[in-house]
Amino acid sequence: MTAKVLTQMSRPNTPEKVFGFTAEDWAEMRDETRRTLAEVARGRRTISYGELVGRVSAGRISARSAALTRLLGEVCQIEDAERGTMLGSVVVRADTGIPGEGYFRHASGLGRDVSDKEAFWRREVERVWAVWERDTGAGSEGGS
């Protein structure tokens, strides 16, 4: 991934705000999301959208919001560039146990073949778990 794409991704909705957050607050929430998902991945677990927003946004965004979709998209984009995996694969719907449609749209946008969504997700989450099992936690998750 080029630096230009990453810069464009993290550009706020307005010069001052991203979904009502200052650019600094947004970046902090993205970094906390990344750290949380790394911790989940290291444990070979998944986390529901609701659990995730409870941990990283203190009720400031909802589990079904465009803000969360963008937040997870940014984390996946960064992780794809750094590790070749979609860290957001560990975030699932509580009712189905697999990610929502936004995840698969984003995966397709990253060039992944999602024609069999559940099979794609199972492969990708295994890849994420394998990458993070090898990471000791001293790496760059959460660093921007």
Secondary structure, DSSP 4 states (H G I P E B T S, - for coil): --HHHHHHHT--SSSSEETTEEHHHHHHHHHHHHHHHHHHHHTT--EEHHHHHHHHTTTSS-TTSHHHHHHHHHHHHHHHHHHSS-GGGGEE-TTTSS--HHHHHHHHHTT---SSHHHHHHHHHHHHHHHHHH--S-S-TT--
